């Protein structure tokens, strides 16, 4: 796994080593996680349904009869799986990596080949994860994040644990560019200070977290949407659907009361099922969750099917977000997102933007955790509201839009004067209802917006029914922007946008002078700060 | 930075820790901005007037003449011409509104005809810079400089309409700042700044 001149590595024969070059090929096991990552839901939601739909259409043309739909779907699935397998094998065949005394180099790519070189002094984080199917052979996926963001991420699947641990030791033993003292990362650091548990939720708390955060809802709805769009052309041919429709039209349920008797229990059962799926999914993903402080590193360990161990140096924490969902607020539950500089290595443990999730805690526990993660971020000060013009601006524009929809729907209903009238009447009623509801929603949203500057720490709170409490130090800012729409220029207002290494934070509808003052304050903090750890 | 301070007692051994007057902090809004190079205004007019608007007018003319009666076709063509004029005007204003400035510690741009945005990137946060110019920009003798910081997906700031020599000078200056920052990180020698 390394160049021949490296004396610290075992000098035994290596069948995976290209002779004389130091380049190492991956184990064939690596093709499996690669293939599965290609089949992940986000890929299925885009490329795969298109391919399946095309195959269904051609299959239906080629094969007549009711079994044709099933056969075509089967053909489509086989095509997708075969294409994925071929792609994964090609990728595995091209992949090489080389470990040198001063860094690691990876060559990969099928159509577009690339070589990423990452010096140990540029490694920001090292993550290890192990999928259940790689557990019997004890192979792990190693991810090294460089300080250059998403362009500097090296992921090596299905390496032996020895190799992964060796690479991790090398990476953490060298200080990242600009770091003060890496001594605490070395193996000879005082073990007495190691491993302080900061958060370890019970399985029940994880289930509750999953139930109230409901990530399965969006997934399932997306899945149903895709399924619906693919199968709609063939629904008429399926007797089962026709049969169900006939039964629903049977005597006894042809009144509104009858429909409600059928629809309400069905909705309740589906909702309960979705909540249960979400709860179990959270339990499986976050099984055995543990956040520990290991010397100067936060370590996030979790996972049942795929175990993860992700670490973040304490000085590299960029920002914190406490999230309370609408249901979570009712139950006094929250979770915390620990933001690091953005990378492309999103997985189940983060929110897709590189942040690390600390799930399943009470509001008080979340506040205590934020206090421990960043003592400067506590206590949360009294917040200042944004300008009242926010309410006026959105109420006026939404009302105008709803009025236009209402007028158009009524005109269409009057013009058509036939069977289609009912659709436009329903649209008109919905638009009228929206005209009543949206002012309330806008007012609540305005009331929940707030910000406060305490020393060099900025607090931002927002939300409609739930709440997001953002907190970060101004010296983390990468750039600032003050933007003004024509309306805001007329009324002396502005939006303030602060780009952090993990993404943008914004405060809308500030008084212009305040926005400029906050921007200038952020610039002062950045320009007089010590080097920023990423 | 040269923020003004409240009067305070004399310092001890050269150390000072005076209270800052927030209202007197350097204001990025006060900066006098550099306009884009003259060639960029022409570039913008050509881009919006010919490459964007002309296909709209030609497309509308062809479709209108082939599908509807002459009076309606003339109305559609007229509307397309008005739209093209508006887009060309937008291109001109967009170039005229854009401005940029470099201060000791940051880089500033102001842009936008309707939604006006002032963006400031502190030089200590700049990770790398890219100088680029498309064929049309080169034809009008302008280049653009993209500035990147850590973590963001794309560039944090773009300065359009630079003259090539000006762009190269600016890039060299930013490169020197980045190198100096890296040197300071490696050696650990703190940079002294006036605040």
Boltz contact constraints between the chains, C-beta under 6 A:
constraints:
  - contact:
      token1: [A, 149]
      token2: [B, 150]
      max_distance: 6.0
  - contact:
      token1: [A, 149]
      token2: [B, 151]
      max_distance: 6.0
  - contact:
      token1: [A, 177]
      token2: [B, 185]
      max_distance: 6.0
  - contact:
      token1: [A, 178]
      token2: [B, 185]
      max_distance: 6.0
  - contact:
      token1: [A, 341]
      token2: [B, 150]
      max_distance: 6.0
  - contact:
      token1: [A, 341]
      token2: [B, 151]
      max_distance: 6.0
  - contact:
      token1: [A, 342]
      token2: [B, 151]
      max_distance: 6.0
  - contact:
      token1: [A, 478]
      token2: [B, 125]
      max_distance: 6.0
  - contact:
      token1: [A, 478]
      token2: [B, 149]
      max_distance: 6.0
  - contact:
      token1: [A, 479]
      token2: [B, 121]
      max_distance: 6.0
  - contact:
      token1: [A, 479]
      token2: [B, 156]
      max_distance: 6.0
  - contact:
      token1: [A, 480]
      token2: [B, 120]
      max_distance: 6.0
  - contact:
      token1: [A, 481]
      token2: [B, 117]
      max_distance: 6.0
  - contact:
      token1: [A, 481]
      token2: [B, 119]
      max_distance: 6.0
  - contact:
      token1: [A, 482]
      token2: [B, 118]
      max_distance: 6.0
  - contact:
      token1: [A, 483]
      token2: [B, 117]
      max_distance: 6.0
  - contact:
      token1: [A, 484]
      token2: [B, 116]
      max_distance: 6.0
  - contact:
      token1: [A, 485]
      token2: [B, 115]
      max_distance: 6.0
  - contact:
      token1: [A, 486]
      token2: [B, 114]
      max_distance: 6.0
  - contact:
      token1: [A, 501]
      token2: [B, 150]
      max_distance: 6.0
  - contact:
      token1: [A, 501]
      token2: [B, 151]
      max_distance: 6.0
  - contact:
      token1: [A, 516]
      token2: [B, 29]
      max_distance: 6.0
  - contact:
      token1: [A, 520]
      token2: [B, 25]
      max_distance: 6.0
  - contact:
      token1: [A, 520]
      token2: [B, 27]
      max_distance: 6.0
  - contact:
      token1: [A, 523]
      token2: [B, 122]
      max_distance: 6.0
  - contact:
      token1: [A, 524]
      token2: [B, 25]
      max_distance: 6.0
  - contact:
      token1: [A, 526]
      token2: [B, 122]
      max_distance: 6.0
  - contact:
      token1: [A, 527]
      token2: [B, 105]
      max_distance: 6.0
  - contact:
      token1: [A, 527]
      token2: [B, 122]
      max_distance: 6.0
  - contact:
      token1: [A, 528]
      token2: [B, 193]
      max_distance: 6.0
  - contact:
      token1: [A, 528]
      token2: [B, 195]
      max_distance: 6.0
  - contact:
      token1: [A, 531]
      token2: [B, 185]
      max_distance: 6.0
  - contact:
      token1: [A, 534]
      token2: [B, 150]
      max_distance: 6.0
